Amino acid sequence: MLFWGLFPDRLKYAILKPIHRNDDTCEVSNYRPISLLTSFSQILETVMQRRTLKHLTKHNIMSTEQYGFRVGYRTDSYRLTTEILYAINNRLLIGGIFCDLERAFDCDSHHILLSKLKFYGITDKDFQLYQSYLDNRYSRTAIYSIMTVRIK
């Protein structure tokens, strides 16, 4: 089906599970959702991701500051650290604005994402595959309550 630009509907099903991050377990914001997918779906997603990354790398589309999902790149920026240390050593002023993009993908519009893929040369069957992948996804949330007793 992938050759025809279709992602199988049966592989679009995910079970969302809240995973506790930190602090109070009664606070909803202290949980992050993870999607549990079928093994075959994960394999196909990995193939799609690698093919797209290969295309973006081959055509030199990605910024050198783009670290996510790239082999050999680390998220802690060596360049940024070097620039900060240089400024400190030379008694220069340093300023920075940092954005927390932890849930950025949750806010992405599929329409905008697809238009960007097309703009960067993902076309024909590959584009149809991504469009099919994003359309008509299904999920359910699984919450298992376990009572805990605190002993003081």
DSSP file with accessible surface (Angstrom, degrees, kcal/mol):
  #  RESIDUE AA STRUCTURE BP1 BP2  ACC     N-H-->O    O-->H-N    N-H-->O    O-->H-N    TCO  KAPPA ALPHA  PHI   PSI    X-CA   Y-CA   Z-CA
    1    1 A M    > >       0   0  111      0, 0.0     5,-2.0     0, 0.0     3,-1.2   0.000 360.0 360.0 360.0 -32.5    0.0    0.0    0.0
    2    2 A L  G > 5 +     0   0   46      1,-0.3     3,-1.6     3,-0.2   127,-0.1   0.845 360.0  60.7 -61.9 -31.8    2.9    2.3    0.7
    3    3 A F  G 3 5S+     0   0  187      1,-0.3    -1,-0.3     2,-0.1   122,-0.1   0.743 104.3  49.9 -66.9 -23.2    3.9    2.2   -2.9
    4    4 A W  G < 5S-     0   0  167     -3,-1.2    -1,-0.3     2,-0.2    -2,-0.2   0.316 123.6-103.8 -95.1   4.3    0.5    3.6   -3.9
    5    5 A G  T < 5S+     0   0    1     -3,-1.6     2,-0.4     1,-0.2   127,-0.3   0.774  80.7 127.4  80.6  26.6    0.8    6.5   -1.4
    6    6 A L      < -     0   0   87     -5,-2.0    -1,-0.2   126,-0.1    -2,-0.2  -0.965  48.7-152.9-121.2 130.8   -1.6    5.0    1.2
    7    7 A F        -     0   0    2     -2,-0.4     5,-0.1   121,-0.2    -5,-0.0  -0.896  39.5-106.8 -96.7 123.9   -0.9    4.4    4.9
    8    8 A P    >   -     0   0   29      0, 0.0     3,-1.6     0, 0.0     4,-0.2  -0.239  18.1-137.9 -57.7 131.5   -3.1    1.4    6.0
    9    9 A D  G >  S+     0   0   89      1,-0.3     3,-1.9     2,-0.2   129,-0.2   0.841 101.1  62.8 -57.8 -35.4   -6.0    2.5    8.2
   10   10 A R  G 3  S+     0   0  222      1,-0.3     3,-0.4     2,-0.1    -1,-0.3   0.696 101.0  53.5 -66.9 -16.0   -5.5   -0.4   10.6
   11   11 A L  G <  S+     0   0   22     -3,-1.6    -1,-0.3     1,-0.2    -2,-0.2   0.366  90.3  77.0 -97.8   4.6   -2.0    1.1   11.5
   12   12 A K  S <  S+     0   0    4     -3,-1.9   126,-2.0    -4,-0.2     2,-0.4   0.269  70.2 108.4 -95.4  12.1   -3.4    4.5   12.4
   13   13 A Y  E     +a  138   0A  92     -3,-0.4    25,-0.4   124,-0.2     2,-0.4  -0.766  44.9 179.0 -96.6 128.8   -4.7    3.4   15.7
   14   14 A A  E     -a  139   0A   7    124,-2.0   126,-1.6    -2,-0.4     2,-0.6  -0.972  24.9-143.0-129.9 146.5   -2.9    4.5   18.9
   15   15 A I  E     -aB 140  36A  42     21,-2.1    21,-3.1    -2,-0.4     2,-0.5  -0.946  22.7-146.8-104.1 120.1   -3.5    4.0   22.6
   16   16 A L  E     -aB 141  35A  44    124,-3.4   126,-2.8    -2,-0.6    19,-0.2  -0.788  17.4-174.8 -90.8 128.8   -2.6    7.2   24.5
   17   17 A K  E     - B   0  34A  72     17,-2.5    17,-2.0    -2,-0.5     2,-0.4  -0.987  22.2-131.9-125.4 126.8   -1.2    6.6   27.9
   18   18 A P  E     - B   0  33A  48      0, 0.0     2,-0.5     0, 0.0    13,-0.0  -0.657  22.3-160.9 -77.9 128.6   -0.4    9.3   30.4
   19   19 A I  E     - B   0  32A  59     13,-2.9    13,-2.5    -2,-0.4     2,-0.2  -0.945  20.4-119.7-112.6 128.0    3.1    9.0   31.9
   20   20 A H  E     + B   0  31A  76     -2,-0.5    11,-0.2    11,-0.2     3,-0.1  -0.429  30.3 178.8 -68.8 132.5    3.9   10.7   35.1
   21   21 A R        -     0   0   81      9,-3.3     2,-0.3     1,-0.4    -1,-0.1   0.862  51.9 -41.9 -98.0 -58.3    6.8   13.2   34.8
   22   22 A N  S    S+     0   0   79      8,-0.8    -1,-0.4     2,-0.2     0, 0.0  -0.983  90.7  18.8-164.1 172.2    7.3   14.8   38.2
   23   23 A D  S    S+     0   0  131     -2,-0.3     2,-0.2    -3,-0.1    -3,-0.0  -0.145 101.6  19.7  58.8-144.5    5.8   16.4   41.3
   24   24 A D    >   -     0   0   76      1,-0.1     3,-1.1     2,-0.1     6,-0.2  -0.346  56.9-154.1 -66.7 124.7    2.2   15.8   42.4
   25   25 A T  T 3  S+     0   0   62      1,-0.2    -1,-0.1    -2,-0.2    -2,-0.0   0.667  93.7  62.1 -72.8 -13.9    0.6   12.7   40.8
   26   26 A C  T 3  S+     0   0  106      3,-0.0     2,-0.6     4,-0.0    -1,-0.2   0.595  83.7  90.8 -86.1 -10.4   -2.9   14.3   41.3
   27   27 A E    X   -     0   0   97     -3,-1.1     3,-1.7     1,-0.2     4,-0.0  -0.771  66.9-152.7 -91.6 118.9   -2.0   17.3   39.0
   28   28 A V  G >  S+     0   0  122     -2,-0.6     3,-1.7     1,-0.3    -1,-0.2   0.854  92.1  63.4 -59.3 -36.7   -2.9   16.5   35.3
   29   29 A S  G 3  S+     0   0   60      1,-0.3    -1,-0.3    -3,-0.1    -2,-0.0   0.625  89.5  70.3 -67.6  -9.3   -0.2   18.8   34.0
   30   30 A N  G <  S+     0   0   20     -3,-1.7    -9,-3.3    -6,-0.2    -8,-0.8   0.283  89.6  77.5 -89.3  10.2    2.4   16.6   35.5
   31   31 A Y  E <   -B   20   0A  70     -3,-1.7   -11,-0.2   -11,-0.2    -6,-0.0  -0.910  63.3-158.4-117.2 146.7    1.7   13.9   33.0
   32   32 A R  E     -B   19   0A 115    -13,-2.5   -13,-2.9    -2,-0.4     2,-0.3  -0.978  21.5-123.1-122.1 139.8    2.7   13.6   29.4
   33   33 A P  E     -B   18   0A  79      0, 0.0     2,-0.4     0, 0.0   -17,-0.1  -0.589  23.5-169.1 -82.0 140.2    0.9   11.5   26.8
   34   34 A I  E     -B   17   0A  49    -17,-2.0   -17,-2.5    -2,-0.3     2,-0.6  -0.956  17.9-131.9-121.3 149.2    2.7    8.8   24.9
   35   35 A S  E     -B   16   0A  65     -2,-0.4     2,-0.6   -19,-0.2   -19,-0.2  -0.896  11.1-153.2-102.6 122.9    1.2    7.0   21.9
   36   36 A L  E     -B   15   0A  75    -21,-3.1   -21,-2.1    -2,-0.6     2,-0.3  -0.864  23.5-179.8 -95.0 119.2    1.5    3.3   21.9
   37   37 A L        -     0   0   35     -2,-0.6   -23,-0.1   -23,-0.2   -25,-0.1  -0.736  34.4 -87.9-114.8 165.8    1.5    2.1   18.3
   38   38 A T     >  -     0   0   60    -25,-0.4     4,-2.2    -2,-0.3     5,-0.2  -0.346  38.8-117.0 -68.3 153.9    1.7   -1.3   16.6
   39   39 A S  H  > S+     0   0   90      1,-0.2     4,-2.1     2,-0.2     5,-0.1   0.908 115.8  51.9 -59.7 -41.2    5.2   -2.6   16.0
   40   40 A F  H  > S+     0   0  120      1,-0.2     4,-2.4     2,-0.2    -1,-0.2   0.900 107.8  51.9 -65.9 -38.2    4.6   -2.6   12.2
   41   41 A S  H  > S+     0   0    0      1,-0.2     4,-2.6     2,-0.2    -1,-0.2   0.915 108.5  51.4 -62.6 -41.8    3.3    1.0   12.3
   42   42 A Q  H  X S+     0   0   93     -4,-2.2     4,-2.1     2,-0.2    -2,-0.2   0.894 109.0  50.9 -62.8 -39.3    6.5    2.0   14.2
   43   43 A I  H  X S+     0   0   98     -4,-2.1     4,-2.3     2,-0.2    -2,-0.2   0.943 111.6  47.0 -64.1 -45.6    8.6    0.3   11.5
   44   44 A L  H  X S+     0   0   15     -4,-2.4     4,-2.6     1,-0.2    -2,-0.2   0.902 110.9  51.9 -64.9 -39.0    6.8    2.1    8.7
   45   45 A E  H  X S+     0   0   46     -4,-2.6     4,-2.7     2,-0.2    -1,-0.2   0.898 108.6  51.3 -63.8 -38.5    7.1    5.4   10.5
   46   46 A T  H  X S+     0   0   58     -4,-2.1     4,-2.6     2,-0.2    -2,-0.2   0.919 110.0  49.0 -64.5 -41.9   10.9    4.9   10.9
   47   47 A V  H  X S+     0   0   68     -4,-2.3     4,-2.4     2,-0.2    -2,-0.2   0.938 113.0  47.6 -62.6 -44.6   11.2    4.2    7.2
   48   48 A M  H  X S+     0   0   10     -4,-2.6     4,-2.3     1,-0.2    -2,-0.2   0.921 112.5  49.3 -62.3 -43.8    9.2    7.3    6.3
   49   49 A Q  H  X S+     0   0   67     -4,-2.7     4,-2.7     1,-0.2     5,-0.2   0.928 112.1  47.5 -63.3 -43.6   11.3    9.4    8.7
   50   50 A R  H  X S+     0   0  170     -4,-2.6     4,-2.4     1,-0.2    -1,-0.2   0.896 111.8  49.9 -66.8 -40.1   14.6    8.1    7.3
   51   51 A R  H  X S+     0   0  126     -4,-2.4     4,-2.1    -5,-0.2    -1,-0.2   0.912 113.2  46.3 -65.0 -41.4   13.5    8.7    3.7
   52   52 A T  H  X S+     0   0   21     -4,-2.3     4,-2.8     2,-0.2     5,-0.2   0.931 112.6  49.5 -67.1 -44.3   12.4   12.2    4.5
   53   53 A L  H  X S+     0   0   31     -4,-2.7     4,-2.6     1,-0.2     5,-0.2   0.904 109.8  52.2 -61.3 -39.8   15.6   13.0    6.4
   54   54 A K  H  X S+     0   0  158     -4,-2.4     4,-2.9    -5,-0.2    -1,-0.2   0.923 110.9  47.8 -61.6 -43.7   17.6   11.6    3.5
   55   55 A H  H  X S+     0   0   41     -4,-2.1     4,-2.0     2,-0.2    -2,-0.2   0.935 113.3  47.2 -62.0 -47.4   15.7   13.9    1.1
   56   56 A L  H  <>S+     0   0   32     -4,-2.8     5,-2.9     1,-0.2     6,-0.7   0.885 116.1  44.7 -64.9 -37.1   16.2   17.0    3.3
   57   57 A T  H ><5S+     0   0   75     -4,-2.6     3,-1.6    -5,-0.2    -2,-0.2   0.930 110.8  53.4 -71.8 -44.4   19.9   16.2    3.8
   58   58 A K  H 3<5S+     0   0  160     -4,-2.9    -2,-0.2     1,-0.3    -1,-0.2   0.881 114.9  40.8 -58.8 -39.3   20.5   15.5    0.2
   59   59 A H  T 3<5S-     0   0  102     -4,-2.0    -1,-0.3    -5,-0.2    -2,-0.2   0.262 109.7-122.4 -96.2  10.7   19.0   18.8   -0.9
   60   60 A N  T < 5 +     0   0  140     -3,-1.6    -3,-0.2     1,-0.1    -4,-0.1   0.876  65.1 141.0  52.0  47.3   20.7   20.7    2.0
   61   61 A I      < +     0   0   49     -5,-2.9    -4,-0.1    -6,-0.2     2,-0.1   0.834  40.7  83.2 -88.4 -34.9   17.3   21.9    3.2
   62   62 A M  S    S-     0   0   34     -6,-0.7     2,-0.1    -9,-0.1    -9,-0.0  -0.437  81.8-113.6 -80.0 145.4   17.8   21.7    7.0
   63   63 A S    >   -     0   0   61     -2,-0.1     3,-1.7     1,-0.1    -1,-0.1  -0.352  21.7-121.3 -67.9 151.1   19.5   24.4    9.0
   64   64 A T  T 3  S+     0   0   90      1,-0.3    -1,-0.1    -2,-0.1    -2,-0.1   0.713 114.6  59.9 -67.6 -18.2   22.8   23.5   10.6
   65   65 A E  T 3  S+     0   0   89     12,-0.0     2,-0.7     2,-0.0    -1,-0.3   0.394  78.3 105.2 -88.3   1.1   21.2   24.4   13.9
   66   66 A Q    <   +     0   0   84     -3,-1.7    -4,-0.0     1,-0.2     9,-0.0  -0.763  36.9 159.7 -84.5 112.7   18.6   21.6   13.4
   67   67 A Y    >   +     0   0   53     -2,-0.7     3,-1.6     8,-0.1     6,-0.2   0.699  31.5 108.4-106.7 -27.1   19.6   18.8   15.7
   68   68 A G  T 3  S-     0   0   28      1,-0.2     3,-0.1     7,-0.1     6,-0.1  -0.284  92.8  -1.4 -62.1 135.1   16.4   16.8   16.2
   69   69 A F  T 3  S+     0   0  171      1,-0.2     2,-0.5     4,-0.1    -1,-0.2   0.602  99.8 126.7  66.7  15.2   16.3   13.3   14.6
   70   70 A R    X   -     0   0   36     -3,-1.6     3,-1.3     3,-0.1     2,-0.2  -0.898  60.3-125.8-109.9 131.9   19.8   13.8   13.0
   71   71 A V  T 3  S+     0   0  140     -2,-0.5     3,-0.1     1,-0.2    -3,-0.0  -0.489  94.7  17.6 -71.5 134.2   22.5   11.2   13.4
   72   72 A G  T 3  S+     0   0   80      1,-0.3     2,-0.4    -2,-0.2    -1,-0.2   0.464 100.9 108.1  86.1  -0.6   25.7   12.7   14.8
   73   73 A Y    <   -     0   0   99     -3,-1.3     2,-0.3    -6,-0.2    -1,-0.3  -0.923  54.4-152.8-111.3 138.2   24.1   15.9   16.0
   74   74 A R        -     0   0  169     -2,-0.4     4,-0.2     2,-0.2    -6,-0.1  -0.825  18.1-133.2-109.2 149.9   23.6   16.6   19.7
   75   75 A T  S    S+     0   0  123     -2,-0.3     2,-0.8    -8,-0.1    -1,-0.1   0.765  91.1  81.2 -74.3 -24.1   20.9   18.8   21.2
   76   76 A D  S    S-     0   0   85     -9,-0.1     2,-0.6     1,-0.1    -2,-0.2  -0.739  90.2-129.5 -82.9 116.0   23.4   20.6   23.5
   77   77 A S     >  -     0   0   24     -2,-0.8     4,-2.3     1,-0.2     5,-0.2  -0.522  22.6-169.5 -76.9 112.9   24.8   23.1   21.1
   78   78 A Y  H  > S+     0   0  188     -2,-0.6     4,-2.6     1,-0.2    -1,-0.2   0.901  91.0  53.4 -63.0 -40.2   28.6   23.1   21.1
   79   79 A R  H  > S+     0   0  139      2,-0.2     4,-2.5     1,-0.2    -1,-0.2   0.922 108.9  47.6 -63.3 -44.7   28.5   26.3   19.0
   80   80 A L  H  > S+     0   0   77      2,-0.2     4,-2.4     1,-0.2     5,-0.2   0.936 112.7  49.0 -62.6 -45.9   26.2   28.1   21.5
   81   81 A T  H  X S+     0   0   71     -4,-2.3     4,-2.6     1,-0.2     5,-0.2   0.917 111.1  50.2 -60.7 -42.8   28.4   27.0   24.4
   82   82 A T  H  X S+     0   0   57     -4,-2.6     4,-2.5     1,-0.2    -1,-0.2   0.920 110.6  49.3 -62.0 -44.1   31.5   28.2   22.6
   83   83 A E  H  X S+     0   0  113     -4,-2.5     4,-2.3     2,-0.2    -1,-0.2   0.905 111.9  48.5 -63.9 -40.9   30.0   31.6   21.9
   84   84 A I  H  X S+     0   0   57     -4,-2.4     4,-2.6     2,-0.2    -2,-0.2   0.938 112.5  47.6 -65.2 -45.9   28.8   32.1   25.5
   85   85 A L  H  X S+     0   0   92     -4,-2.6     4,-2.7     1,-0.2    -2,-0.2   0.904 110.9  52.1 -63.6 -37.5   32.3   31.1   26.9
   86   86 A Y  H  X S+     0   0  139     -4,-2.5     4,-1.6    -5,-0.2    -1,-0.2   0.934 110.7  47.9 -62.5 -45.0   34.0   33.5   24.4
   87   87 A A  H  <>S+     0   0   12     -4,-2.3     5,-3.1     2,-0.2    -2,-0.2   0.916 112.5  48.4 -63.7 -41.9   31.7   36.4   25.5
   88   88 A I  H ><5S+     0   0   96     -4,-2.6     3,-1.6     1,-0.2    -2,-0.2   0.942 111.2  49.8 -62.9 -46.6   32.3   35.7   29.2
   89   89 A N  H 3<5S+     0   0  125     -4,-2.7    -1,-0.2     1,-0.3    -2,-0.2   0.798 115.0  44.2 -63.4 -28.8   36.1   35.5   28.7
   90   90 A N  T 3<5S-     0   0   78     -4,-1.6    -1,-0.3    -5,-0.2    -2,-0.2   0.201 113.0-116.8-102.3  15.2   36.0   38.8   26.8
   91   91 A R  T < 5 +     0   0  233     -3,-1.6     2,-0.3     1,-0.2    -3,-0.2   0.855  62.3 152.1  53.9  41.0   33.7   40.5   29.2
   92   92 A L      < -     0   0   95     -5,-3.1     2,-0.2    -6,-0.1    -1,-0.2  -0.675  50.5-101.6 -96.3 156.4   31.0   41.0   26.6
   93   93 A L        -     0   0  178     -2,-0.3     2,-0.4     1,-0.0    -1,-0.1  -0.538  35.4-157.5 -75.6 144.7   27.3   41.2   27.4
   94   94 A I        +     0   0   88     -2,-0.2     2,-0.3    -7,-0.0   -10,-0.0  -0.976  14.2 173.9-126.1 134.3   25.3   38.0   26.7
   95   95 A G        +     0   0   75     -2,-0.4     2,-0.3     2,-0.0    -2,-0.0  -0.978   3.5 178.1-135.7 151.1   21.5   37.8   26.1
   96   96 A G        -     0   0   55     -2,-0.3     2,-0.5     2,-0.0    -2,-0.0  -0.994  20.4-156.8-153.8 147.3   19.3   34.9   25.2
   97   97 A I        -     0   0  159     -2,-0.3     2,-0.4     2,-0.0    -2,-0.0  -0.997  19.7-171.7-123.2 123.6   15.7   34.1   24.5
   98   98 A F        -     0   0  159     -2,-0.5     2,-0.4     2,-0.0    -2,-0.0  -0.954   6.6-157.0-120.7 135.8   14.8   30.5   24.9
   99   99 A C        -     0   0   99     -2,-0.4     2,-0.9     2,-0.0    -2,-0.0  -0.922  16.0-133.7-113.5 137.0   11.5   28.9   24.0
  100  100 A D        +     0   0  131     -2,-0.4     3,-0.3     1,-0.1    -2,-0.0  -0.789  26.3 174.6 -88.5 108.9   10.1   25.7   25.4
  101  101 A L    >   +     0   0  128     -2,-0.9     3,-1.6     1,-0.2     4,-0.3  -0.006  33.6 128.4-103.7  29.1    8.8   23.7   22.5
  102  102 A E  T 3  S+     0   0  103      1,-0.3     3,-0.2     2,-0.1    -1,-0.2   0.868  84.8  24.7 -55.2 -41.1    7.9   20.6   24.5
  103  103 A R  T >> S+     0   0  113     -3,-0.3     3,-0.5     1,-0.1     4,-0.5   0.039  85.8 120.3-114.2  28.3    4.4   20.4   23.1
  104  104 A A  G X4 S+     0   0   42     -3,-1.6     3,-1.4     1,-0.2     4,-0.4   0.886  70.9  55.5 -62.9 -40.4    4.9   22.2   19.8
  105  105 A F  G >4 S+     0   0  129     -4,-0.3     3,-1.1     1,-0.3    -1,-0.2   0.827  97.3  64.9 -66.8 -26.4    3.9   19.3   17.6
  106  106 A D  G <4 S+     0   0  118     -3,-0.5    -1,-0.3     1,-0.3    -2,-0.2   0.745 104.7  46.8 -64.5 -22.3    0.6   19.1   19.3
  107  107 A C  G << S+     0   0  110     -3,-1.4    -1,-0.3    -4,-0.5    -2,-0.2   0.474  85.9 118.0 -97.6  -6.2   -0.2   22.5   18.0
  108  108 A D    <   -     0   0   80     -3,-1.1     2,-0.5    -4,-0.4     3,-0.1  -0.406  62.4-131.0 -67.4 138.4    0.8   21.9   14.4
  109  109 A S     >  -     0   0   50      1,-0.1     4,-2.5    -2,-0.1     5,-0.2  -0.746   6.3-144.6 -85.3 129.9   -1.7   22.2   11.6
  110  110 A H  H  > S+     0   0   83     -2,-0.5     4,-2.8     1,-0.2     5,-0.2   0.878 101.3  56.8 -62.1 -35.9   -1.7   19.2    9.3
  111  111 A H  H  > S+     0   0  145      2,-0.2     4,-2.2     1,-0.2    -1,-0.2   0.933 109.4  43.9 -61.3 -45.8   -2.5   21.5    6.4
  112  112 A I  H  > S+     0   0   88      2,-0.2     4,-2.2     1,-0.2    -2,-0.2   0.925 113.2  51.9 -65.9 -42.9    0.5   23.7    7.1
  113  113 A L  H  X S+     0   0   48     -4,-2.5     4,-2.2     1,-0.2    -2,-0.2   0.938 111.2  47.1 -59.5 -45.5    2.8   20.6    7.6
  114  114 A L  H  X S+     0   0   16     -4,-2.8     4,-2.3     1,-0.2    -1,-0.2   0.897 110.0  52.6 -65.8 -37.7    1.7   19.1    4.3
  115  115 A S  H  X S+     0   0   59     -4,-2.2     4,-2.4    -5,-0.2    -1,-0.2   0.884 109.5  49.9 -67.0 -34.2    2.2   22.4    2.5
  116  116 A K  H  X S+     0   0  118     -4,-2.2     4,-2.2     2,-0.2    -2,-0.2   0.896 108.2  52.6 -69.5 -39.4    5.7   22.6    3.8
  117  117 A L  H  <>S+     0   0   24     -4,-2.2     5,-2.8     2,-0.2    -2,-0.2   0.935 111.8  46.3 -59.8 -43.8    6.5   19.0    2.7
  118  118 A K  H ><5S+     0   0  119     -4,-2.3     3,-1.7     1,-0.2    -2,-0.2   0.921 109.9  54.0 -64.4 -42.3    5.3   19.9   -0.8
  119  119 A F  H 3<5S+     0   0  160     -4,-2.4    -1,-0.2     1,-0.3    -2,-0.2   0.880 107.6  51.3 -59.4 -37.4    7.3   23.2   -0.7
  120  120 A Y  T 3<5S-     0   0  104     -4,-2.2    -1,-0.3    -5,-0.1    -2,-0.2   0.271 128.9 -93.0 -90.0  13.7   10.5   21.2    0.2
  121  121 A G  T < 5S+     0   0   36     -3,-1.7     2,-1.0     1,-0.3    -3,-0.2   0.579  78.1 138.9  94.9   8.9   10.0   18.7   -2.7
  122  122 A I      < +     0   0    8     -5,-2.8    -1,-0.3    -6,-0.2     2,-0.2  -0.789  37.7 148.5 -84.5 105.4    8.1   15.9   -1.1
  123  123 A T    >>  +     0   0   62     -2,-1.0     3,-1.1    -3,-0.1     4,-1.0  -0.702  32.0  13.1-131.5-179.5    5.6   15.2   -4.0
  124  124 A D  H 3> S-     0   0  125      1,-0.3     4,-2.4    -2,-0.2     5,-0.2  -0.176 124.5  -2.4  54.0-128.8    3.6   12.5   -5.7
  125  125 A K  H 3> S+     0   0  102      1,-0.2     4,-2.2     2,-0.2    -1,-0.3   0.849 134.9  55.0 -65.6 -35.1    3.3    9.2   -3.9
  126  126 A D  H <> S+     0   0   65     -3,-1.1     4,-1.9     2,-0.2    -1,-0.2   0.931 110.6  45.8 -64.2 -42.9    5.5   10.3   -1.0
  127  127 A F  H  X S+     0   0   20     -4,-1.0     4,-2.6     1,-0.2    -2,-0.2   0.929 111.9  51.4 -64.5 -44.4    3.3   13.3   -0.4
  128  128 A Q  H  X S+     0   0   81     -4,-2.4     4,-2.9     1,-0.2  -121,-0.2   0.867 106.4  56.0 -60.9 -35.1    0.1   11.2   -0.7
  129  129 A L  H  X S+     0   0    6     -4,-2.2     4,-2.6     2,-0.2    -1,-0.2   0.934 109.6  44.5 -63.3 -46.3    1.6    8.8    1.8
  130  130 A Y  H  X S+     0   0   36     -4,-1.9     4,-2.1     2,-0.2    -2,-0.2   0.902 113.5  51.0 -65.2 -39.6    2.1   11.6    4.4
  131  131 A Q  H  X S+     0   0   80     -4,-2.6     4,-1.5     1,-0.2    -2,-0.2   0.943 112.8  45.6 -62.7 -44.0   -1.4   12.9    3.7
  132  132 A S  H  < S+     0   0   17     -4,-2.9    -2,-0.2  -127,-0.3    -1,-0.2   0.890 109.8  55.7 -64.8 -38.7   -2.8    9.5    4.2
  133  133 A Y  H  < S+     0   0   44     -4,-2.6    -1,-0.2     1,-0.2    -2,-0.2   0.893 111.9  42.3 -61.2 -40.4   -0.8    9.0    7.3
  134  134 A L  H >< S+     0   0   15     -4,-2.1     3,-0.5    -5,-0.1    -1,-0.2   0.738  99.4  88.4 -81.9 -22.5   -2.2   12.2    8.9
  135  135 A D  T 3< S-     0   0   72     -4,-1.5  -123,-0.0     1,-0.2    -4,-0.0  -0.537  96.2  -0.5 -81.7 143.5   -5.8   11.6    7.8
  136  136 A N  T 3  S+     0   0  112     -2,-0.2     2,-0.2     1,-0.2    -1,-0.2   0.856  78.4 174.4  52.8  49.1   -8.4    9.7    9.9
  137  137 A R    <   -     0   0   76     -3,-0.5     2,-0.4  -124,-0.0  -124,-0.2  -0.586  15.0-151.7 -83.2 149.6   -6.2    8.7   12.8
  138  138 A Y  E     +a   13   0A 121   -126,-2.0  -124,-2.0    -2,-0.2     2,-0.3  -0.933  19.4 164.5-123.4 145.1   -7.8    6.9   15.7
  139  139 A S  E     -a   14   0A  74     -2,-0.4     2,-0.3  -126,-0.2  -124,-0.2  -0.991  16.9-165.0-153.5 158.8   -6.9    6.9   19.3
  140  140 A R  E     -a   15   0A 116   -126,-1.6  -124,-3.4    -2,-0.3     2,-0.5  -0.977  24.4-123.6-140.0 152.2   -8.2    6.0   22.7
  141  141 A T  E     -a   16   0A  88     -2,-0.3     2,-0.6  -126,-0.2  -124,-0.2  -0.853  18.5-160.6-100.7 131.6   -6.8    6.9   26.1
  142  142 A A        +     0   0    6   -126,-2.8     2,-0.5    -2,-0.5    -2,-0.0  -0.957  11.7 177.6-113.5 117.6   -6.0    4.2   28.6
  143  143 A I        -     0   0  126     -2,-0.6     2,-0.6  -126,-0.1  -126,-0.0  -0.983   8.9-167.0-122.0 121.4   -5.8    5.2   32.2
  144  144 A Y        -     0   0  157     -2,-0.5     2,-0.5     2,-0.0    -2,-0.0  -0.934  12.3-149.0-109.6 118.6   -5.1    2.6   34.8
  145  145 A S        -     0   0  119     -2,-0.6     2,-0.5     2,-0.0    -2,-0.0  -0.763  15.0-176.8 -92.1 125.4   -5.7    3.7   38.4
  146  146 A I        -     0   0  137     -2,-0.5     2,-0.3     2,-0.0    -2,-0.0  -0.986  22.5-133.7-121.6 122.5   -3.5    2.2   41.0
  147  147 A M        -     0   0  173     -2,-0.5     2,-0.4     2,-0.0    -2,-0.0  -0.590  22.1-164.2 -77.8 131.2   -4.2    3.1   44.6
  148  148 A T        -     0   0  105     -2,-0.3     2,-0.5     2,-0.0    -2,-0.0  -0.917   7.4-149.5-116.2 144.1   -1.1    4.0   46.6
  149  149 A V        -     0   0  120     -2,-0.4     2,-0.5     2,-0.0    -2,-0.0  -0.955   8.6-147.6-113.4 128.9   -0.9    4.2   50.3
  150  150 A R        -     0   0  193     -2,-0.5     2,-0.5     2,-0.0    -2,-0.0  -0.838   8.5-156.6 -97.2 128.1    1.5    6.6   51.9
  151  151 A I              0   0  160     -2,-0.5    -2,-0.0     0, 0.0     0, 0.0  -0.898 360.0 360.0-105.1 125.1    3.0    5.5   55.2
  152  152 A K              0   0  241     -2,-0.5    -2,-0.0     0, 0.0     0, 0.0  -0.720 360.0 360.0-101.8 360.0    4.2    8.3   57.5
